[in-house]
Amino acid sequence: MSRLPKHLKSTLPALLAILALPLADAAAQAPPPAAPAAPAAAPPALPPPVPLRQAFEKAAGDVLKNAAVPAGTRVDLLIDPLIDGNTGAQSSATRSLEAQLRQLIGKQFSDKFAVQPFSAENVAKNPYLFIGTFTPIHATAQAAGPKDAYRVCFAILDLKTKQIVSKGFARATTAGINAVPTPAYADSPVWTKDPAVDGYIRTCQGTKVGDPINPNYVDKTSVAALIAEAIKAYDERRYGQALDLYTRARAQPGGAQLRVLNGIYLSQLKLNRRADASKALGELVDFGLKSEKLGMMMLFTRGSTAFAPSAIARAYPDWIKAVAEKAQAGNACLQLVGHTSRTGTEPFNDRLSALRSAAIRQRMERLAPALAKSLRSNGVGWRENIVGTGRDDASDALDRRVEFKVVKCA
């Protein structure tokens, strides 16, 4: 500093201040260091399952209370029968819930809703529609393990706007629940994923208020009303009336549904119209094979490859024959997959399911020897359960099915 000219010494502090300005601005403009990322929020804890009565009151109360209807009006409400969310079947449990629902509306919500019969004529008026599923689940939402709780899902739909207007949920314990399917479903020979029933389930589950009604369901509500009447008639042993209703449903657009074809076959069988029943069974098998996976609900004696004795079991040979004939006529190759309900050890169930499918394959080969090179069989135990409750009774009969999968011929 002492060697600088005198005139510069007085200006040096100002010059240094000016030179420092860009550095100061850059420091001011630099972004602050990033804060450490916050840990991901844990998913909300699932509410514990409660007794069914309590779960019903919660889910039904929410869906009915929160449904927005025009002020000062009482709207018509139809109820499409509640179903199991895994199988699509009606059961003693779903019928009981529907009866409780009607009582609840009459006692607490009659100023808001007028329950009308679920008929094609009433559906044509575009009213509000109530649907619901009652589904076995894992209480802890884990993928493995027996299904030890139930999820109640209710929804109210506006057929005029084709939107979901209200929803209600709850989780129930399994105590005291009778999940045995009603006769129309318990007697049915064939199970496969049906688009119309799947549309009903998808409308109730995995949706929110304001979402559109699933098109596979909303476009078939009129025929669904006919089917509901037919199922009720069959369950009440009015087989002639059931056949008439199923036949009318079959003739409607969207009426070619699995539950309709099952119903026509069963009604013909109950009326002892053997030739007509055989023809209907053939159409039923064709429907299943076109989906490339057809599940035959044949009940086996526990731990055995022998069929469990029952009234419908007398028709099992006819079912197996129909599949054999259709597969042979269509040059189809089939993989027969045996299943078991969730009781016993995994190795035992693997062996048992394989033996059951092999027994069916042998029956088919005796009926149609040319099929021998077109059939394979294996078992998967309980790993592909649909019901999954492990009760090993009529309520989880579907878990003891033999499935026919259409595969590429070697």
Buried (B, 14 or more C-beta within 10 A) or exposed (E): EEEEEEEEEEEEEEEEEEEEEEEEEEEEEEEEEEEEEEEEEEEEEEEEBBEBEEBBBBBBBBBBEEBEBEEEEEBBBBBBBBBBBBBBBBBBBBBBBBEBBEEBBEEEBEEBBBBBEBBBEBBEEBBBBBBBBBBBBBBEEEEEEBBBBBBBBBBBBBBEEBBBBBBBBBBBBBEEBEBBBBBBBBBBBBBBEBBBBBBBBBBBBEBEBEEEBBEBBBBBBBBBBBBBBBBBBBBEEBBEBBBBBBBBBBEBEBBBBBBBBBBBBBBBBBBEBEEBBBBBBBBBBBBBBEBEBBBBBBBBEBEEBEBBEEEBEEBBEBBBBBBBBBBBEEEBBBBBBBBBBBBBEEEEBBBBBBBBBBBBBBBBBEBBEEBEEBBBBBBBBBBBBBBBBBBBEBBBBBBBBBBBBBBEEE
